[in-house]
Amino acid sequence: MKPLPRQIISSLILSTLYCSSCLVAQNPIEGSLKSFLGEPKMEMQQVFKDQRFPNVVVTLDGTVVVTWGSKTVMARRSEDGGKTWGPEIKIADPGFHGGGTTVDEATGDILAFVEAHHPPAKIALYRSRDDGKTWQQDATKFSADSKGNQPSMHMNEHGITLRHGKHKGRLIRPSRYYGEKNDRSEWPNHYTNAIFSDDGGKTWKTSDPFPENGTGEATISELSDGQLYYNSRVHWQARPKNTRRRSAISEDGGQTWKDWKIVEILPDGHQHRSYGCMGGLVRLPVDGKDVLIFSNIDTSKATRERGTVWASFDGGQTWPVKRLVYQGKSAYSSLNAGRPGTSSEGWIFLHFEGGPQGGSQVARFNLAWILDGDLTGDGTVPQDLE
């Protein structure tokens, strides 16, 4: 048998080194719920000291990457499931974090969205091909929505890669139309939507608007049947029950949204303000189950405090249990979950503004810890979670 030519050998070595699909083969995308149960666990530590605007994602090999920044957009990495954190890594300076950091599960790339300043503003896409260690600005194009409006990124929850149906592999993240500016007179014109890409982030289309105006700062999760669950903040004091969250679904990969409703059980920031607060959302990576975790503040006082998480076991139809994460100052938050077969497995990661030292904190905990919280009366916790 003849030996392989040197160029083919080199090509095979390179593809092995750089092919992130190999990571998918080693670590399944979804596993069992058992890893999130067991003994209740919860730990918290500061990760950034100043600025604002949190996001958190977990890469294909389990590295937890937190992003942050209202003047300079930064990242930090944890390779041991959130136990310890590496140094700050600069993504863009100057820059205004657009939220919606996204892991492309087809390639392993991480995408971070940066606006030049508070929106409306010019948008840049930064890409990391090495698990968040380095970042480079990448050429991209955003298309307007059906109303002819360009999307704004600020300040939404992380994006996702779709795993089911004919749109499998699509990247999608929440976005919004900001009107001419962030002003009460413009709030009736604001609405949330989403941007999606079928070419790895080179080009992005913008979905139809969310069915209710006056919304902004949203979240998206894909359910096990391929439907998308969308949950949004309210940003207009004239809307009914403006301190409660909104939801809708998509059955076409995030191009359109329907069946919007007020989520009575989920508060949207404190209850003495004319607009809400950015919240976090993640579906646990569990095969065939739709366990969602939501985060926001839960207080009757006129201050942003009491960061709290809620759990749903039916894809957002009910939220039967909640648990307080931090009693004191708390504001914007982002959620993600560990990946099977990695050091992050079994952990839920909450990156939020506030905490005992200020700046931002990462709390990591498991589902068992949430289950020791308070019942809300909205549905029931399943008897056999496994």
C-alpha positions as CSV (number, residue, x, y, z in Angstrom):
1,M,0.0,0.0,0.0
2,K,1.5,3.4,-1.0
3,P,1.9,6.0,1.7
4,L,-0.4,9.0,1.5
5,P,1.1,12.1,-0.1
6,R,2.5,14.7,2.3
7,Q,0.0,17.3,1.3
8,I,-2.9,15.0,2.1
9,I,-1.4,14.1,5.5
10,S,-0.9,17.8,6.3
11,S,-4.5,18.5,5.3
12,L,-5.8,15.7,7.5
13,I,-3.8,17.0,10.5
14,L,-5.1,20.5,10.1
15,S,-8.7,19.4,9.7
16,T,-8.3,17.3,12.9
17,L,-6.8,20.3,14.8
18,Y,-9.3,22.9,13.6
19,C,-12.5,21.0,12.8
20,S,-15.0,21.9,15.6
21,S,-17.4,19.3,14.3
22,C,-15.0,16.9,15.9
23,L,-16.0,18.4,19.2
24,V,-19.6,17.7,18.4
25,A,-18.7,14.1,17.8
26,Q,-16.9,13.8,21.1
27,N,-19.4,15.7,23.2
28,P,-23.1,15.2,22.6
29,I,-25.2,18.4,22.2
30,E,-27.9,17.1,24.5
31,G,-27.8,14.6,27.4
32,S,-29.8,13.5,30.4
33,L,-31.3,15.7,33.1
34,K,-29.5,13.6,35.8
35,S,-26.4,15.7,35.7
36,F,-28.4,18.8,36.8
37,L,-29.8,17.0,39.8
38,G,-28.2,15.3,42.8
39,E,-27.1,17.4,45.8
40,P,-28.1,21.1,45.6
41,K,-25.1,23.3,44.6
42,M,-24.6,27.1,44.4
43,E,-21.5,29.3,44.2
44,M,-21.0,32.9,43.2
45,Q,-18.0,35.2,42.4
46,Q,-17.3,38.5,40.8
47,V,-16.0,38.5,37.2
48,F,-16.0,42.2,36.2
49,K,-15.6,45.3,38.3
50,D,-17.2,48.1,36.3
51,Q,-19.3,48.9,33.2
52,R,-22.5,47.0,32.3
53,F,-24.3,44.5,30.0
54,P,-23.8,40.8,30.7
55,N,-23.9,37.8,28.4
56,V,-22.8,34.2,28.9
57,V,-22.3,31.3,26.5
58,V,-20.7,27.8,26.8
59,T,-18.5,26.6,23.9
60,L,-18.6,23.2,22.4
61,D,-15.7,22.0,24.6
62,G,-17.4,23.4,27.7
63,T,-15.5,26.6,28.2
64,V,-17.7,29.2,29.8
65,V,-17.3,32.6,28.2
66,V,-18.7,35.8,29.8
67,T,-18.9,39.0,27.8
68,W,-19.5,42.5,29.1
69,G,-19.0,46.2,28.5
70,S,-20.7,49.6,27.9
71,K,-17.4,51.4,26.9
72,T,-15.0,48.6,26.1
73,V,-16.3,45.1,25.3
74,M,-14.5,42.4,27.2
75,A,-14.5,38.6,27.7
76,R,-13.4,36.2,30.4
77,R,-13.1,32.5,30.1
78,S,-13.4,29.5,32.5
79,E,-12.1,26.1,31.4
80,D,-13.1,24.4,34.6
81,G,-16.9,24.9,34.6
82,G,-16.9,28.3,36.2
83,K,-14.7,27.4,39.2
84,T,-11.9,29.8,38.1
85,W,-11.6,32.6,35.5
86,G,-8.8,33.7,33.2
87,P,-7.8,37.3,32.6
88,E,-9.9,39.9,30.8
89,I,-9.7,39.7,27.0
90,K,-10.5,42.8,24.9
91,I,-13.0,42.3,22.1
92,A,-13.5,45.9,21.0
93,D,-12.3,49.2,22.3
94,P,-14.2,51.4,22.2
95,G,-17.4,49.4,21.9
96,F,-20.9,49.0,23.3
97,H,-21.9,45.4,24.0
98,G,-24.9,44.4,21.8
99,G,-25.6,41.3,23.8
100,G,-26.6,38.1,22.0
101,T,-23.2,36.4,22.0
102,T,-23.7,33.2,20.0
103,V,-21.9,29.9,19.7
104,D,-22.1,28.4,16.2
105,E,-22.5,24.6,16.9
106,A,-21.6,23.8,13.3
107,T,-18.1,25.3,13.6
108,G,-17.4,26.1,17.2
109,D,-17.0,29.8,16.4
110,I,-18.2,32.4,19.0
111,L,-19.9,35.6,17.6
112,A,-20.1,38.8,19.6
113,F,-22.1,41.8,18.5
114,V,-20.7,45.3,19.2
115,E,-22.3,48.7,18.5
116,A,-20.3,51.9,18.2
117,H,-22.3,53.5,21.0
118,H,-25.8,53.4,22.6
119,P,-28.2,52.6,19.7
120,P,-29.2,53.3,17.1
121,A,-25.6,52.8,16.1
122,K,-23.3,51.1,13.6
123,I,-23.0,47.4,14.3
124,A,-19.9,45.2,14.0
125,L,-19.5,41.5,14.4
126,Y,-16.5,40.0,16.2
127,R,-15.6,36.3,15.8
128,S,-13.5,34.0,17.9
129,R,-12.2,30.8,16.3
130,D,-10.2,29.7,19.3
131,D,-12.8,29.3,22.1
132,G,-12.8,33.0,23.1
133,K,-9.0,33.5,23.4
134,T,-8.8,36.0,20.5
135,W,-11.3,38.0,18.6
136,Q,-11.3,39.6,15.1
137,Q,-13.8,41.8,13.4
138,D,-15.6,39.9,10.7
139,A,-17.4,41.3,7.6
140,T,-21.1,40.8,7.8
141,K,-24.4,42.2,6.4
142,F,-27.7,42.8,8.1
143,S,-30.9,43.0,6.1
144,A,-33.9,45.1,7.1
145,D,-37.2,43.6,8.4
146,S,-40.5,43.5,6.6
147,K,-41.2,47.2,7.6
148,G,-37.9,48.3,6.2
149,N,-36.2,48.8,9.6
150,Q,-32.7,47.8,10.4
151,P,-32.2,45.8,13.6
152,S,-30.4,46.9,16.7
153,M,-28.6,44.4,18.9
154,H,-28.8,46.1,22.3
155,M,-29.4,44.5,24.8
156,N,-30.6,41.0,24.3
157,E,-29.9,37.5,25.6
158,H,-27.4,35.1,23.9
159,G,-28.2,33.6,20.6
160,I,-28.5,29.9,19.8
161,T,-27.9,27.3,17.0
162,L,-31.1,25.5,15.9
163,R,-30.9,21.7,16.3
164,H,-34.1,20.5,14.7
165,G,-36.1,20.5,11.5
166,K,-35.3,22.0,8.1
167,H,-33.6,25.0,9.7
168,K,-31.1,22.9,11.6
169,G,-27.8,24.7,11.9
170,R,-29.4,28.2,11.6
171,L,-28.0,30.9,14.0
172,I,-30.6,33.0,15.6
173,R,-30.4,35.7,18.2
174,P,-32.9,38.3,19.6
175,S,-32.7,41.8,18.3
176,R,-35.0,44.9,18.2
177,Y,-36.0,48.0,16.4
178,Y,-35.0,51.0,18.5
179,G,-36.9,53.7,16.6
180,E,-35.0,57.0,16.4
181,K,-33.7,56.8,20.0
182,N,-34.5,55.6,23.5
183,D,-37.1,58.1,24.5
184,R,-40.6,57.8,25.8
185,S,-42.0,59.5,22.7
186,E,-40.4,56.7,20.6
187,W,-41.3,53.7,22.8
188,P,-44.6,53.1,21.0
189,N,-42.5,52.5,17.9
190,H,-40.1,50.1,19.5
191,Y,-40.5,46.3,19.0
192,T,-38.4,43.2,19.4
193,N,-37.6,40.7,16.6
194,A,-34.7,38.4,15.8
195,I,-31.9,38.1,13.3
196,F,-30.9,34.7,11.8
197,S,-28.2,33.4,9.5
198,D,-27.9,30.3,7.4
199,D,-24.3,30.9,6.3
200,G,-22.4,31.0,9.6
201,G,-22.9,34.7,10.3
202,K,-21.8,36.1,7.0
203,T,-25.3,37.5,6.2
204,W,-28.3,38.0,8.5
205,K,-32.0,38.3,7.8
206,T,-34.3,40.0,10.2
207,S,-37.6,38.4,11.3
208,D,-41.0,40.0,11.2
209,P,-41.7,42.1,14.3
210,F,-42.9,40.6,17.6
211,P,-46.7,40.9,17.6
212,E,-46.7,43.7,20.2
213,N,-45.1,47.1,20.0
214,G,-43.3,48.7,22.9
215,T,-41.2,45.6,23.5
216,G,-37.4,45.3,23.7
217,E,-34.6,43.1,25.1
218,A,-35.7,39.6,24.4
219,T,-34.7,35.9,24.7
220,I,-35.1,32.8,22.5
221,S,-34.9,29.1,23.2
222,E,-35.6,26.2,20.8
223,L,-37.9,23.5,22.2
224,S,-37.4,19.8,21.6
225,D,-40.1,19.8,18.9
226,G,-38.3,22.6,16.9
227,Q,-40.7,25.4,18.0
228,L,-39.0,28.6,19.2
229,Y,-40.1,30.1,22.5
230,Y,-39.6,33.9,22.6
231,N,-39.8,35.9,25.9
232,S,-39.5,39.7,25.9
233,R,-39.2,42.7,28.1
234,V,-41.7,45.5,27.9
235,H,-40.5,49.0,27.1
236,W,-43.7,51.1,27.0
237,Q,-45.6,52.2,30.0
238,A,-49.0,52.4,28.2
239,R,-49.1,48.6,27.5
240,P,-51.4,46.5,29.7
241,K,-49.6,44.9,32.7
242,N,-46.4,46.5,31.5
243,T,-44.5,45.0,34.4
244,R,-45.1,41.4,33.3
245,R,-43.1,39.6,30.6
246,R,-44.4,38.7,27.1
247,S,-44.0,35.5,25.1
248,A,-44.7,34.2,21.6
249,I,-43.7,31.2,19.5
250,S,-42.3,30.5,16.0
251,E,-42.9,27.5,13.9
252,D,-40.8,28.6,10.9
253,G,-37.4,28.9,12.4
254,G,-37.8,32.4,13.7
255,Q,-39.1,34.2,10.6
256,T,-42.5,35.0,12.2
257,W,-44.0,35.1,15.7
258,K,-47.5,34.2,16.8
259,D,-49.7,33.5,19.8
260,W,-48.2,36.3,21.9
261,K,-49.4,36.6,25.5
262,I,-48.7,38.2,28.8
263,V,-46.7,35.9,31.1
264,E,-48.6,36.7,34.3
265,I,-46.2,34.8,36.7
266,L,-42.9,36.4,35.5
267,P,-42.1,39.9,36.7
268,D,-40.4,42.3,34.3
269,G,-38.1,44.2,36.6
270,H,-39.4,45.9,39.7
271,Q,-43.1,46.9,39.8
272,H,-42.7,50.7,40.3
273,R,-41.3,51.5,36.9
274,S,-42.8,52.2,33.5
275,Y,-40.5,49.7,31.7
276,G,-38.9,46.4,32.5
277,C,-35.5,44.8,32.9
278,M,-33.4,42.5,30.7
279,G,-33.8,38.9,31.7
280,G,-32.0,35.6,30.9
281,L,-33.3,32.4,29.4
282,V,-31.9,29.0,28.7
283,R,-33.3,25.6,27.8
284,L,-31.3,22.9,29.6
285,P,-29.5,20.6,27.0
286,V,-31.6,17.6,27.8
287,D,-32.8,15.2,25.1
288,G,-36.6,15.2,24.7
289,K,-37.4,17.5,27.6
290,D,-38.2,21.3,27.7
291,V,-36.8,22.5,31.0
292,L,-36.4,26.3,30.8
293,I,-34.7,28.6,33.3
294,F,-35.5,32.3,33.4
295,S,-33.9,35.1,35.4
296,N,-34.9,38.6,36.4
297,I,-35.4,40.6,39.5
298,D,-38.3,39.8,41.8
299,T,-39.1,42.7,44.1
300,S,-42.0,45.0,45.1
301,K,-39.5,47.8,46.0
302,A,-38.7,50.7,43.7
303,T,-35.1,49.5,43.2
304,R,-33.5,46.8,41.1
305,E,-32.6,44.0,43.5
306,R,-33.4,40.4,44.4
307,G,-32.0,38.5,41.4
308,T,-34.1,35.4,41.0
309,V,-34.4,32.4,38.7
310,W,-37.6,30.5,37.7
311,A,-37.9,26.9,36.3
312,S,-40.4,25.7,33.7
313,F,-40.8,22.0,32.8
314,D,-43.2,22.4,29.9
315,G,-41.5,24.8,27.6
316,G,-42.6,28.0,29.2
317,Q,-46.3,27.2,29.7
318,T,-46.0,27.3,33.5
319,W,-43.3,28.3,35.9
320,P,-43.9,26.4,39.1
321,V,-40.8,27.1,41.2
322,K,-38.4,30.0,41.7
323,R,-35.3,30.7,43.9
324,L,-33.6,33.9,45.1
325,V,-30.0,34.1,43.9
326,Y,-29.0,37.4,45.5
327,Q,-31.0,39.6,47.9
328,G,-29.2,42.9,47.2
329,K,-28.6,45.0,44.1
330,S,-29.2,43.1,40.9
331,A,-30.2,44.2,37.3
332,Y,-29.6,42.8,33.8
333,S,-28.9,39.1,33.6
334,S,-28.0,36.3,31.2
335,L,-28.3,32.5,31.5
336,N,-26.7,29.5,30.0
337,A,-26.1,25.8,30.8
338,G,-23.2,23.4,30.8
339,R,-22.7,20.9,28.0
340,P,-22.7,17.1,28.3
341,G,-19.3,15.4,28.6
342,T,-17.4,18.6,29.6
343,S,-16.3,20.3,32.8
344,S,-19.4,22.5,32.6
345,E,-21.8,19.6,32.6
346,G,-24.6,19.9,35.2
347,W,-24.1,23.6,35.9
348,I,-26.4,26.5,35.2
349,F,-24.6,29.8,34.8
350,L,-26.1,33.2,35.6
351,H,-24.1,36.3,34.7
352,F,-25.7,39.4,36.3
353,E,-25.1,43.0,37.1
354,G,-24.8,43.7,40.8
355,G,-23.9,41.3,43.6
356,P,-21.9,41.9,46.8
357,Q,-18.9,43.6,45.1
358,G,-20.8,45.3,42.3
359,G,-19.8,45.1,38.7
360,S,-20.9,41.6,37.6
361,Q,-21.1,38.2,39.2
362,V,-21.4,34.7,37.9
363,A,-23.5,32.4,40.0
364,R,-23.3,28.7,39.1
365,F,-25.9,26.3,40.5
366,N,-27.8,23.1,39.5
367,L,-31.4,22.4,39.0
368,A,-31.5,20.6,42.3
369,W,-30.7,23.9,44.0
370,I,-33.6,25.7,42.2
371,L,-36.0,22.9,43.3
372,D,-35.3,23.8,46.9
373,G,-36.8,27.2,46.3
374,D,-40.4,28.5,46.6
375,L,-43.4,27.2,44.7
376,T,-45.2,29.9,42.7
377,G,-48.6,28.2,42.3
378,D,-48.2,28.4,38.5
379,G,-48.3,24.7,37.5
380,T,-46.6,21.8,39.3
381,V,-43.1,20.4,39.4
382,P,-43.1,16.9,37.8
383,Q,-42.8,14.1,40.3
384,D,-40.2,12.1,38.3
385,L,-37.8,14.6,36.7
386,E,-35.4,12.0,35.4
